[in-house]
């Protein structure tokens, strides 16, 4: 995850980060500013499996208030960036709106549902996830939410999204309290973060870095796993394997590596073993 700073955290920086992380992780996702097709293709070659790019709000009149400049300042650019994801064959796409930007958050959720369905129809090879995090008050007098969504409303919109789409991943971040995350894990939520740092560079400079907002669920990943098991869930830490990526490697790279192109049955067996 980076801010919108292509000068210091552009494609070469991201490619280097992917190269460093790939030996340790099978599935790598980036949450960065919108990029061009050729840039996603380059990052895919360095091991990128997924992209997260929040629309944040679909309110056309107010969009530029929150994004006055930069690569994310064009509403249509963010809405149609999926066309740039599809050609490189990105495996998963994360989308979402920020609850607190607009008072009519139900409209934003509805538009995201329409957006999701459009992407599924036109780019059906991709796996999708949705997120609707509730904004928390910023530190040091920063941006404050324009509306506060209640716990009941959060549960309601989660149920509505699950009824709308039975397969899409619904994600809850550490913005939400532990009790809510534990309960909603049995009622539609499929993915969760844990031990997240919300400050830029937080994993490198912690604990000196300044938080964007206070994390509500401060449990360790192991504690979250134990809570999920207690609730009858089966936590899955890995749902992708590096061997799956071999299917997309070109013939030239296959000859260079002297590896046979894996068959569908080979890939299935590899997944079962995981």
N, C-alpha and C positions, 0 to 999 in steps of 0.2 A: 504494500500500500504506500503510495506516495502522494504528495500534493501536486498541484498543477505547476510544475517547474521543469519544463523540458530542458532548460539550460543545464541544470544540475542533476536532474533525474529523468533524462530522456531515454530513448531506445537503447543506446549503447550501455547506459547504466543498468537498465532493466535486464538486458541480455547477460551482462556480467553477473548480476544477482541470480538469475536463473541458472547459469552455469555453476555457480557455487552451491546452490541449494539442491540441484538435481541429484547428485549422488546420495543424498540423504532422504529425499522424499519422492514418492511415485507420482504424486499429483500436485502440480503447482498452479496457483491462480494469482492473477494480478488485479489490483484495484487501482487504476490510474486514469488519467484524463483520456478522452477519446483519441484514438490513433487512426492512421490510414491503413488500408488493406495490406500494403506491402510491409508496413511496420509490424502488423500482427503476424504476417507470414514469417518475418524474421525472428520474432520472439517465439513463434511456434517451433521453429527449427532449433531453438535453444532450450526447448523443454516445457514451454508453456502449455497447460492443458485447459485452463479456463480463464474467463474475464468477468470481472464485476464492474458494472458501470450504472450507477443509480441515476434515474431520471430526476429524482427528488421532488419535482412537481410538474404537472402537466398544464398548469395555469399559464396560458400563453401571455396574458397581459402583465403578469407579475414575474415571469421567469427571469427576465433580465435584471430585476431588482436583486435577486440572489446570485446571479451570474453576470455581472456587468461587463466582464472582459475575459479573455482567454479562450482556450479551445472548447470550453463547455458553454460558452455564451450563446451559442445558436441552438435554440430548442429543436429545430428540425435535424440538426447535426447529431444530437444525442439520440433522438428517436429513431433515426435511420442508420446509426452506426452498426447495427446488426448486419447490414449488408457487407460491411468490412470484416466482420467476424466469420461469416459463412464460408467465404472462399478459402481461407487458410485451414478450415476444418476444425475450428475450436470446439472442444468437446462439451464444455458447459458454459452457460451464460447466467450471471446473477443480475437481477434487476430489482429496483425498489423505489419507494417514495419515502420522504421524511415526514413523519407525522408531527406537525407543529409549525410547518412553513405556512400552510394555508388553513383557514378556519373550516373550509368545506373539504375535509380530508376524505369524506366518502366519495366525492367526485374524483379525487386523485386515485383512490383505490380502484374505482370502476374503470378509469382510463387505463390503469396499469393492467387490469384484467383483459381489456380489449387489445392492448399492446401485446400481451402474452399470447393471446389466441392468434393474432396476426403472425407473430414470429413462428409459432408452432406450425401453422399452415404452410408458410413459405420456406422455413428453415427447419424442417422436421427432423433432421439428423442430429440436432443439438439438444442437449439436456438443459432444462431451465430451472431456476430457483427464484423465489420472490421473498422480499423482505420489506417490512413496514415498521422500522424502528421509531419509537417515540423519542423525540428530542428532549434532552434534559437541559436544565439551565447551564449556560456556559460559565466557565470560570472567569474571574476578573472583569465582571460587567460586560461580557460579550453578548452575542445574540441570544435573545430569550424567545421561547416558543410563543407563537401567536394563539395557540390553542393547546389545551391539555386533554389528551385522550384518557379516559378512565380504564381501569382494568377490565371492567365488564365490556366496554366497547372494543378493547383489544381482542378479547376472547371472541366476541361476535364477528369481527372482521376475519379472524383466523378461521372460524367455522365456515363463513361465507366463501372464503377462498378455497377451502378444502372441498366444499360442495361444488364449486365452480369447476375445479380441476382436481381429479383424484390422484394424479401422478406428480404434479409439480412439487418440488422441494419447497417447504416453508421454513424459513430460518428465523431464529430468535438470537439476538446478540446479547452481550453481557450488560447492555443498557437495562435489561429487564431484571427484576428481583429474582432471587433464587427460587422462592416458593412458586411464583408464576411459571417460571420455566419448567420446574419439575412437574407441575400439574398439566401444563399444556403439551408436554412431551407425550402424553397419553391421549391427546385430543386434537391431533392434526399436525403438530410441529415435527419436522423430520431432521433438521440440522441445527446445531448450536455451536457457538464459539465458547472458548474458555481461556482464562488467564490473559485476556486481551489488554493491550496497552493502547490508550486513546490519544497519546501525545505524539506528534511527529518525531520520529527517531527514538521513540520510547524504549524499544528493546535494546538499543545501543547505549543510550545515555541514562537510563533508569538508575537511581531514583531522582536524578536532578531535573529531568524534563518536566515541562508544564503541561498538565492535562487539558484536553479540550473540554471534557466533561467528566464527572465522577462516575466510575463504573459501579453499577448496582450489585451485580453478582461477582463477588471477589473470590469465589472458591477456586481452588486449583482444578486442573483438568481431571486429576484422579478423584477428587471429591465429587465432581460433576458425574463422572462415570459411576461411582458408587450409588449416588442418588438415583440415577436412571435405572440401574439394576434393581434397586430396592422397589422402584415403581413398576417393575416387570418388563422393562425395555431391554433390548440387547444393543449396547453401544457398538458402533462400527467405526473403527479408526481409519480403515483403508478400504476404499471401494474402487480402486483403479490400480493397475500394475504397469510398470514401465514396459513390459513386453507387449502391451496393447499398442504402444506407439510405433512398434516396428512395422505394423501394417501400412503405415503412411510413409515409410521411408522409400525414396526413389530407387530405381534399379541400379543406378550408378553407386549410390551409397551402400546398397546391399552387396554389390560385387566387391567394393572396397573393404567392407567389413567381413566378407566371406560368410555371410549368414544367409540361410534359406529364408524366403518369404514365408512367414507363418500362415498356416491355414486357419479357417474358422474353428475347426475342431481343436487345433493347438491352442488357440486363444481361449477357448472355453475351458480346456483342461487347466490352463494356467490360472484362470480365474477361480476355478474350484479349489485348487491347492491353496489359494490365498485365504 
